[in-house]
């Protein structure tokens, strides 16, 4: 038995075989003893099941067997002072053994039986959340962790685990609170603060992240991670002097080639080429096979027009490289990053003459498309075959190219032909074909494409969502709502479906409280999504909470300043609150954005008619408000 399974046993027992150990524990604790070791009985040992009168009793929850087992375990009531610790530890060992063999259901059953023997067995209670997480039962794990922390609020490890559960559920504010509490409990431990800073960075809360990192350094000036993260944050803000200082401190604490490269790149950004060259040369002196450092050095030489030095380093690079063609490709990618597109295309053409490389071919086609060399792009991309990793990306780019050439029918034929091949295409290809049919107003073909897609990829959430949007576009609102609700049964946290259903209910003025819950959850999952905030603002409006509606819609307008619908909703809120001038300004903004949208891009007849109706609706609102003002 591994050490983690025997840490409570006397030393002389730890070396015994597991079967003998289980037998000994069983007999020592007074549980039913048998001559041969056997699996745990379906009911707890006999003395546990006996209900004895006592002044204070504790109810033990019913433990139900898994669906593959037979009977339920009856409710057991134990006298508070007669919990059987030995019996509890026996079942704990049995559960631990099952867990190590990845028999999680059996382990859970054993741990639950251990708690029947001793409901206060913390060594079992603390194990349950981890096991439930391994079984992907996060909600139950969170409940168990909260219950455990209510009894042991000082347990920072459990708080950190609960924070991870919250993060996986998109509850970032709750996770941040757990990290703060963990740090308060143990101010010398900087790990919670480091994790808190990373959490803030994930939410684009740079100032909070910096504050957390500065708190780390207040506790531990030698925190390599804190100096490095601060250096990156400050570099992104172009506070170069402070960033360099933190890079130097990070390197002094833990020398790292990768961090030295970052620091050298920062010097290049400041055009401090001499210092950067020294750093790259130092890295190459340590390891001449450092391809990244050599390529960066070549870039600096080229930037300084020191072509001879650059070519000398390039020759060394090719001599050292195991795959010279891949090295060429790396250099080409650097040229693309430096926006030297003509040079990159020339190098790619030379490379493809020497060797057929699908990645190089795709890059060349992408550059030709970007430079509006559409015919050349098609010729380049059509040579990517179905077996190549870049095949689907190449198809997408070919379709985009044909659309630019206004060859819609050829784009449809290209995808149809690809789908008839032996290679099964991914869901995105079907969505792309459906969108082409939709633009061509071939609604029946769109439906057939989605039917075919869902047959090839049953239950694919992306396909289900896109199909729901198509139904909405086709005016089949009830069917679209039904499709989105089915998707939510499959994944209750699908952000797009939550937003669609919540907004649809708000528009129909039904299920407003439930709509609020759906959209609040969507906002938790994607806090910086302007469309979700627009929907939530519209629910507030329907509920009559005009002030919250205004705040939410103004936030949505900041996040999605080009969406006419947001300003239309904001105008309605202003009008309802008696702010007529603000309403008129918002509607005029919506109309201007709508006119801008109508002016751009080719549209189907149905789409044009829809946009004309929307424009007319906005104009009528402005006319009505203006007319009232004159009266």
C-alpha positions in Angstrom: 0.0 0.0 0.0 1.5 3.4 -0.9 2.4 5.8 1.9 -0.6 7.9 1.3 -2.8 5.0 2.2 -1.1 4.1 5.5 -0.1 7.3 7.1 -2.2 6.7 10.2 -1.0 3.1 10.8 1.8 2.1 13.2 5.2 1.7 11.5 5.4 -2.0 12.0 2.0 -2.5 10.1 3.0 -0.5 7.1 5.0 -3.2 5.5 2.3 -5.8 5.6 0.6 -7.0 2.4 -2.7 -5.1 1.7 -4.9 -8.2 2.1 -3.4 -9.1 5.5 -3.4 -5.5 6.6 -7.2 -5.2 5.8 -7.8 -8.4 7.7 -5.9 -7.1 10.7 -7.6 -3.7 10.7 -10.9 -5.5 10.4 -10.3 -7.7 13.4 -8.7 -5.0 15.6 -11.7 -2.7 15.2 -14.3 -5.2 16.3 -15.9 -5.5 12.8 -17.2 -8.8 11.6 -14.1 -11.0 11.1 -13.9 -13.7 8.4 -11.2 -16.3 7.8 -10.6 -15.1 4.2 -10.5 -11.4 3.1 -13.6 -10.4 1.3 -15.0 -7.2 -0.3 -16.7 -4.8 2.1 -20.2 -6.0 3.0 -23.2 -4.2 1.4 -24.2 -3.0 4.9 -21.9 -1.6 7.6 -20.5 -3.9 10.2 -23.2 -5.2 12.6 -22.5 -3.0 15.6 -22.8 0.1 13.4 -26.3 -0.8 12.3 -27.6 -1.3 15.9 -29.5 1.7 17.1 -28.6 2.2 20.8 -30.3 4.7 23.0 -28.1 7.6 24.0 -28.6 11.1 25.4 -27.2 12.7 22.2 -27.5 11.1 18.8 -26.3 12.0 15.3 -28.2 11.1 12.1 -26.1 9.7 9.4 -27.3 10.3 5.8 -28.7 7.5 3.7 -26.0 6.2 1.4 -27.3 4.8 -1.8 -25.5 2.2 -3.9 -24.5 3.0 -7.5 -27.0 2.0 -10.2 -25.1 -1.2 -10.9 -25.5 -2.4 -7.3 -28.6 -3.7 -5.6 -30.0 -2.5 -2.4 -29.9 0.8 -0.6 -28.2 1.2 2.7 -30.7 1.9 5.5 -30.5 5.1 7.6 -28.3 4.5 10.5 -28.2 6.5 13.8 -25.1 6.4 15.9 -24.7 7.6 19.4 -22.4 10.6 19.3 -19.9 9.0 21.6 -19.8 5.6 19.9 -18.5 6.4 16.4 -16.4 3.5 15.2 -13.1 5.0 14.2 -11.5 1.7 13.3 -14.4 0.6 11.1 -14.3 4.1 9.4 -10.6 3.7 8.7 -11.0 0.2 7.3 -13.5 1.6 4.7 -11.2 4.5 4.1 -8.3 2.1 3.3 -10.6 0.1 1.0 -11.8 3.3 -0.7 -8.2 4.5 -1.1 -7.2 1.2 -2.7 -10.1 1.4 -5.1 -9.2 5.1 -6.0 -5.6 4.2 -6.8 -7.0 1.6 -9.2 -9.2 4.3 -10.7 -12.4 2.5 -9.6 -13.9 5.8 -8.6 -17.5 4.6 -8.0 -16.3 1.8 -5.7 -14.1 4.3 -3.9 -16.9 6.8 -3.4 -19.1 4.0 -2.0 -16.4 3.0 0.5 -15.8 6.6 1.6 -19.5 7.1 2.2 -19.6 3.9 4.3 -16.6 5.2 6.3 -18.6 8.2 7.1 -21.5 6.0 8.4 -19.0 4.5 10.8 -17.7 7.9 11.8 -19.4 11.0 10.4 -16.7 13.3 11.8 -13.8 11.5 10.1 -12.0 14.5 8.6 -9.5 12.3 6.8 -12.4 10.9 4.7 -14.3 14.2 4.4 -11.3 16.0 3.0 -10.8 13.2 0.4 -14.3 13.3 -1.1 -14.0 16.6 -3.0 -10.9 15.4 -4.8 -12.6 12.1 -5.7 -15.7 13.9 -7.0 -13.5 16.1 -9.2 -11.8 13.1 -10.7 -15.4 11.8 -11.4 -16.1 15.2 -13.1 -18.9 16.0 -10.5 -17.8 19.5 -9.9 -21.0 20.8 -8.4 -21.0 18.1 -5.7 -17.2 18.7 -5.1 -17.9 22.4 -4.6 -20.6 21.6 -2.0 -18.4 19.2 -0.1 -15.5 21.7 -0.1 -17.8 24.5 1.2 -19.1 22.1 3.9 -15.6 21.2 4.9 -14.4 24.8 5.0 -17.4 25.7 7.2 -15.8 23.3 9.7 -12.2 24.0 8.9 -12.0 27.6 7.7 -8.3 27.7 8.2 -7.6 24.9 5.6 -5.9 26.9 2.8 -5.3 23.9 0.6 -9.1 23.3 0.4 -9.6 27.0 -0.4 -7.2 26.8 -3.2 -9.0 23.7 -4.6 -12.4 25.4 -4.3 -10.9 28.4 -6.2 -9.9 26.0 -9.1 -13.4 24.6 -9.1 -14.9 28.1 -9.3 -12.5 28.9 -12.2 -13.5 25.8 -14.2 -17.1 27.0 -13.7 -16.3 30.5 -14.9 -17.0 32.0 -11.4 -13.9 34.1 -11.4 -15.0 36.6 -8.6 -15.7 33.7 -6.2 -12.3 32.2 -7.1 -10.5 35.5 -6.4 -12.2 35.7 -3.0 -10.9 32.2 -2.1 -7.4 33.2 -3.1 -7.6 36.4 -0.9 -8.8 34.4 2.1 -6.1 31.8 1.6 -3.5 34.6 1.7 -5.1 36.3 4.7 -4.9 32.9 6.6 -1.2 32.5 5.7 0.3 35.9 4.8 3.8 34.4 4.2 2.5 32.0 1.5 2.6 34.0 -1.8 1.1 31.2 -4.0 -2.5 32.5 -3.6 -1.4 36.0 -4.6 0.4 34.7 -7.7 -2.6 32.7 -8.7 -4.8 35.8 -8.0 -2.6 37.9 -10.3 -2.9 35.3 -13.1 -6.7 35.3 -12.6 -6.8 39.1 -12.9 -4.7 38.9 -16.1 -7.1 36.4 -17.6 -9.9 39.0 -16.9 -7.7 41.8 -18.4 -7.6 43.5 -15.0 -4.0 44.7 -15.3 -4.0 47.1 -12.4 -5.4 44.5 -9.9 -2.8 42.0 -11.3 0.0 44.5 -10.6 -1.3 45.2 -7.1 -1.3 41.4 -6.3 2.2 41.0 -7.7 3.5 44.0 -5.7 2.0 42.4 -2.6 3.9 39.2 -3.4 7.2 41.1 -3.6 6.4 42.9 -0.3 6.4 39.4 1.2 9.2 37.8 -0.9 11.6 40.1 -2.8 13.1 37.0 -4.4 9.9 35.7 -6.1 11.1 34.9 -9.6 7.5 34.5 -10.9 6.3 37.9 -9.5 9.3 39.8 -11.1 8.7 38.0 -14.4 5.0 38.7 -14.5 5.5 42.3 -13.5 8.1 42.7 -16.2 5.7 41.4 -18.9 2.9 43.6 -17.6 5.1 46.7 -17.6 6.5 45.9 -21.0 3.0 45.7 -22.4 2.3 49.2 -21.0 5.6 50.3 -22.6 7.1 51.2 -19.2 10.4 49.9 -20.4 12.8 51.0 -17.7 10.7 49.3 -14.9 10.1 46.3 -17.1 13.9 45.9 -17.7 14.6 46.2 -13.9 12.2 43.4 -13.1 13.5 41.2 -15.9 17.1 41.7 -14.5 15.9 40.7 -11.0 14.1 37.6 -12.4 17.2 36.5 -14.2 19.4 37.1 -11.2 17.1 34.9 -9.0 16.7 32.1 -11.6 18.8 32.3 -14.8 16.7 31.3 -17.8 17.4 31.5 -21.5 13.8 32.1 -22.3 13.6 35.1 -19.9 16.8 36.5 -21.3 15.3 36.2 -24.8 12.3 38.2 -23.6 14.5 40.9 -22.2 16.6 41.1 -25.3 13.4 41.4 -27.4 12.4 44.3 -25.1 15.8 46.0 -25.8 15.1 45.6 -29.6 11.7 47.3 -29.1 13.6 50.2 -27.6 16.1 50.1 -30.5 18.9 49.4 -28.0 20.5 47.1 -30.6 24.0 46.9 -29.1 22.7 45.6 -25.7 20.4 43.2 -27.4 23.1 41.8 -29.6 25.3 41.2 -26.6 22.5 39.3 -24.9 21.9 37.1 -28.0 25.6 36.4 -28.4 25.8 35.4 -24.7 23.0 33.0 -25.2 24.7 31.5 -28.3 28.0 31.2 -26.4 26.2 29.1 -23.9 24.3 27.0 -26.5 25.1 27.4 -30.2 22.0 25.3 -31.0 19.7 28.0 -29.7 17.8 28.6 -32.9 15.5 31.2 -31.5 18.4 33.4 -30.3 20.2 33.0 -33.6 17.1 34.0 -35.6 16.6 37.0 -33.4 20.2 38.0 -33.8 19.8 37.8 -37.6 16.7 40.0 -37.3 18.7 42.7 -35.4 21.5 42.6 -38.0 19.0 43.0 -40.8 17.3 45.8 -39.0 20.7 47.6 -38.8 21.4 46.8 -42.5 24.4 44.6 -41.4 23.6 42.1 -44.2 27.0 40.4 -44.1 26.7 39.6 -40.4 23.1 38.5 -40.9 24.1 36.1 -43.8 27.0 34.7 -41.7 24.6 33.9 -38.9 22.0 32.5 -41.4 24.7 30.1 -42.8 25.5 28.9 -39.3 21.9 28.4 -38.6 21.4 26.2 -41.6 24.6 24.2 -40.9 23.4 23.5 -37.3 19.7 22.8 -38.1 18.6 19.2 -38.5 15.8 20.3 -40.9 17.1 23.3 -43.1 13.7 23.6 -44.8 12.0 24.1 -41.4 14.6 26.7 -40.6 13.7 28.5 -43.8 10.1 28.4 -42.9 10.9 29.9 -39.4 12.8 32.8 -41.1 9.9 33.3 -43.5 7.5 33.6 -40.6 9.7 36.2 -39.1 9.6 38.2 -42.3 5.8 38.0 -42.2 5.9 39.2 -38.5 8.0 42.1 -39.7 5.5 42.8 -42.5 8.0 42.1 -45.2 5.4 40.3 -47.3 7.1 40.5 -50.7 10.3 39.0 -49.3 8.3 36.3 -47.6 6.4 35.4 -50.7 9.7 35.2 -52.7 11.3 32.9 -50.1 8.2 30.7 -50.0 8.2 30.3 -53.8 11.9 29.3 -53.7 11.2 26.9 -50.8 8.3 25.2 -52.6 10.5 24.6 -55.7 12.9 22.6 -53.5 10.3 20.7 -51.5 6.5 20.3 -51.2 5.5 21.7 -47.8 1.8 22.1 -47.2 2.4 24.7 -44.4 4.5 26.8 -46.8 1.9 26.5 -49.5 -0.8 27.6 -47.2 1.3 30.6 -46.0 2.0 31.6 -49.6 -1.7 31.4 -50.5 -2.6 33.5 -47.4 -0.1 36.2 -48.4 -1.3 36.2 -52.0 -4.9 36.6 -50.8 -3.8 39.4 -48.5 -2.1 41.1 -51.4 -5.3 40.6 -53.5 -3.5 38.3 -55.9 -6.7 36.1 -55.9 -6.0 34.0 -59.0 -2.5 33.1 -57.8 -3.9 32.3 -54.4 -6.4 29.8 -55.9 -3.6 28.1 -57.9 -1.4 27.8 -54.8 -4.1 26.5 -52.5 -5.7 23.9 -54.8 -2.5 21.8 -54.5 -3.1 21.2 -50.8 -4.5 17.6 -50.7 -7.0 16.1 -48.3 -4.4 14.2 -46.3 -2.6 17.4 -45.4 -3.1 19.0 -42.0 -3.7 22.4 -43.7 -6.5 21.0 -46.0 -9.5 22.5 -44.3 -7.8 25.8 -43.7 -6.9 25.8 -47.4 -10.5 25.1 -48.3 -11.8 28.0 -46.2 -9.3 30.4 -47.8 -10.2 29.2 -51.3 -13.9 29.9 -50.5 -13.0 33.4 -49.2 -11.0 34.0 -52.4 -13.9 32.8 -54.7 -16.3 35.1 -52.8 -13.9 38.1 -53.4 -14.0 37.1 -57.1 -17.8 37.0 -56.8 -17.8 33.3 -57.8 -20.3 32.1 -55.2 -21.4 29.1 -57.2 -17.9 27.9 -57.7 -17.3 28.2 -53.9 -20.4 26.0 -53.3 -19.2 23.4 -55.9 -15.7 23.4 -54.2 -17.2 22.5 -50.8 -19.7 20.0 -52.3 -16.9 18.2 -54.1 -14.7 18.1 -50.9 -17.6 16.5 -49.0 -18.0 13.8 -51.6 -14.4 12.7 -51.0 -13.3 10.0 -48.6 -12.0 12.4 -46.1 -14.6 13.4 -43.5 -14.7 17.1 -43.0 -15.0 18.9 -39.7 -18.2 20.8 -38.6 -16.8 24.1 -39.7 -16.9 23.0 -43.3 -20.6 22.3 -43.1 -21.3 25.6 -41.4 -19.4 27.4 -44.2 -21.3 25.6 -46.9 -24.6 26.3 -45.2 -23.7 30.0 -45.0 -23.0 30.1 -48.8 -26.4 28.5 -49.4 -28.0 31.0 -47.0 -26.5 33.9 -48.9 -27.8 32.4 -52.1 -31.2 32.2 -50.4 -31.4 28.4 -50.9 -33.0 27.7 -47.5 -33.8 24.1 -48.3 -30.2 23.4 -49.2 -29.2 25.0 -45.9 -31.5 22.6 -44.0 -30.1 19.6 -45.9 -26.6 20.7 -45.2 -27.2 20.9 -41.4 -29.1 17.6 -41.5 -26.1 16.0 -43.1 -23.7 17.7 -40.7 -25.5 16.6 -37.6 -25.6 13.0 -39.0 -21.8 13.2 -39.6 -21.2 14.9 -36.2 -24.1 14.0 -33.9 -24.5 16.2 -30.9 -21.9 18.8 -32.0 -22.7 21.9 -30.0 -21.3 24.3 -32.6 -23.5 22.8 -35.3 -26.6 22.8 -33.1 -26.0 26.5 -32.3 -25.5 27.5 -35.9 -28.6 25.6 -37.0 -30.6 27.4 -34.3 -29.4 30.8 -35.7 -30.3 29.7 -39.2 -33.9 28.9 -38.0 -34.0 32.3 -36.4 -32.8 34.0 -39.6 -35.5 32.1 -41.6 -38.2 33.5 -39.3 -38.8 30.2 -37.5 -38.5 31.7 -34.1 -40.3 28.9 -32.2 -38.2 26.2 -33.8 -35.0 28.3 -33.2 -35.9 28.7 -29.5 -36.6 25.0 -29.2 -33.3 24.1 -30.8 -31.4 26.4 -28.4 -33.2 25.0 -25.4 -32.2 21.5 -26.5 -28.7 22.7 -26.7 -28.9 24.0 -23.1 -30.1 20.6 -22.0 -26.9 19.2 -23.4 -24.7 22.0 -22.0 -26.3 24.3 -19.5 -23.4 26.7 -19.8 -23.4 27.3 -23.5 -23.0 31.0 -23.6 -24.5 31.6 -27.0 -27.6 29.6 -26.3 -28.1 31.2 -22.9 -27.9 34.6 -24.5 -30.3 33.6 -27.3 -33.0 32.1 -25.1 -32.8 34.9 -22.5 -33.1 37.6 -25.1 -35.9 35.8 -26.9 -37.9 35.6 -23.7 -37.2 39.3 -23.0 -38.4 40.2 -26.5 -41.6 38.2 -26.0 -42.1 39.6 -22.5 -42.3 36.1 -21.0 -40.3 34.2 -18.4 -38.5 37.4 -17.5 -37.1 36.2 -14.1 -35.7 33.1 -15.8 -34.4 35.2 -18.6 -32.6 37.3 -16.1 -31.0 34.1 -14.5 -29.9 32.8 -17.9 -28.3 36.1 -19.0 -26.7 36.7 -15.6 -25.0 33.3 -16.0 -23.9 34.1 -19.5 -22.4 37.4 -18.2 -20.5 35.4 -15.5 -19.1 33.2 -18.2 -18.2 36.0 -20.6 -18.1 39.2 -18.6 -16.7 41.4 -21.4 -19.2 40.4 -24.1 -21.2 43.5 -25.2 -24.0 41.5 -26.8 -24.7 39.6 -23.6 -24.8 42.9 -21.6 -27.2 44.3 -24.2 -29.5 41.4 -23.7 -29.3 41.7 -19.9 -30.0 45.4 -20.1 -33.0 44.6 -22.2 -34.3 42.2 -19.5 -33.8 45.0 -16.9 -35.9 47.2 -19.1 -38.7 44.7 -19.4 -38.6 44.3 -15.6 -39.0 48.0 -15.2 -35.6 48.6 -13.7 -34.6 51.5 -15.9 -31.6 52.6 -14.0 -29.9 49.2 -14.1 -31.0 48.9 -17.7 -29.2 52.2 -18.5 -26.0 51.2 -16.8 -25.9 47.8 -18.5 -26.7 49.2 -22.0 -24.1 51.9 -21.6 -21.6 49.3 -20.7 -22.7 47.3 -23.8 -22.3 50.4 -26.0 -18.7 50.8 -24.8 -17.9 47.1 -25.6 -19.8 47.0 -29.0 -19.8 50.6 -30.2 -20.8 49.6 -33.8 -24.0 47.7 -32.9 -27.1 49.7 -33.8 -29.4 47.4 -31.7 -27.6 48.5 -28.5 -28.3 52.1 -29.1 -31.9 51.3 -30.1 -32.4 49.6 -26.8 -30.6 52.4 -24.9 -32.9 55.0 -26.6 -36.0 53.0 -25.4 -34.6 53.0 -21.8 -34.0 56.8 -21.9 -37.5 57.4 -23.3 -39.1 55.3 -20.6 -37.2 57.3 -17.9 -38.3 60.6 -19.4 -34.9 61.5 -20.9 -36.2 62.5 -24.4 -33.1 64.3 -25.6 -30.8 61.3 -24.7 -33.3 59.0 -26.4 -33.2 61.0 -29.6 -29.4 61.1 -29.6 -29.2 57.3 -29.1 -31.7 56.6 -31.9 -29.9 58.9 -34.3 -26.7 57.0 -33.5 -28.5 53.7 -34.2 -29.7 55.1 -37.5 -26.2 56.3 -38.5 -24.7 52.9 -37.6 -27.4 51.1 -39.6 -26.7 53.3 -42.6 -23.0 52.5 -42.4 -23.8 48.8 -42.2 -26.1 48.9 -45.2 -23.5 50.7 -47.3 -21.0 47.9 -47.0 -20.8 44.4 -48.4 -22.9 42.4 -50.8 -26.3 41.2 -49.5 -29.0 38.8 -50.5 -32.5 40.1 -51.4 -33.9 38.8 -48.1 -31.2 40.4 -46.1 -31.6 43.7 -47.9 -35.3 43.7 -47.2 -34.7 43.0 -43.6 -32.3 45.9 -43.3 -34.7 48.2 -45.1 -37.4 47.4 -42.6 -35.1 48.0 -39.7 -34.0 51.4 -41.1 -37.7 52.3 -41.6 -38.5 51.3 -38.0 -35.7 53.5 -36.6 -36.8 56.5 -38.8 -40.4 56.2 -37.6 -39.2 56.2 -33.9 -37.2 59.4 -34.5 -40.1 61.0 -36.4 -42.6 60.2 -33.6 -40.3 61.6 -30.9 -39.5 64.7 -33.0 -43.2 65.3 -33.7 -44.1 65.0 -30.0 -41.3 67.5 -29.2 -42.7 70.0 -31.6 -46.2 69.7 -30.2 
